[in-house]
Amino acid sequence: MSARARPVSTRFVSAAPGGVAYRIPSEPRSAGWARRELRRQLGQWGVAGELVGTAELLVSELVANAVRAQGAGGGAWVGVRFGFSGGRLRLEVRDGSAEKPVVNDIVEEGAECGRGLVLVDALASGWGVAADGIGKVVWAELAVPEGPCGIAPT
C-alpha cells in the first residue's frame, strides 16, 4: 500500500445496503462487463459527471488486477461489489489469490502492465486490501459531491 492508501477498515466490509454484488468470470473481458454494470448502477443512484469515468477506470483496473493475480489456476470467478452510502462510492473486487497487490513506482517504458495501482492511488479517495480467508478484497472509495460532478439533481 502506498502513503496515500488509507484503509477505512481492516477487514472485509460488504457493500452498503442498497449496494450490489456480482460473481463474474475471471477473464480479461470481465473488466469491460464490470465497467458497463457500474455505469448502469451509478445511473440508478443518480451519480453523474466526471466521477462516472473515474469510477469506471478504477473498477476496470481492480478487476484486471484480480484476473491477473488469479492466473491460470487461481479461480474461475471474481467477486465485484458496488456500494453507495453517505456520499461515498465503494468499489470492491475479491479474488482467490492471497498475493497482495504492489504499487510499482517505476514502470519500464513499453511495459504492458504495472501502472494500474498507481492510477488507483492517484484517483481514489482511499483504497486498501483485506485478506478474507480465501483470498483478498481490494477496494477503492470515491467521495461523491452533490452537483454537476457528483449526484445528479432529482
Buried (B, 14 or more C-beta within 10 A) or exposed (E): BBEEBEEEEEEBBEBBEEBBEBEBEBBEEBBEBBBEBBBEBBEEBBBBBEBBEBBBBBBBBBBBBBBBBBEEEBBEBBBBBBBBBEEBBBBBBBBBBEEEBEBBEEEEEEEEEBEBBBBBBEBBBBBBBBEBEEBBBBBBBBEBEEEEBBBBEE
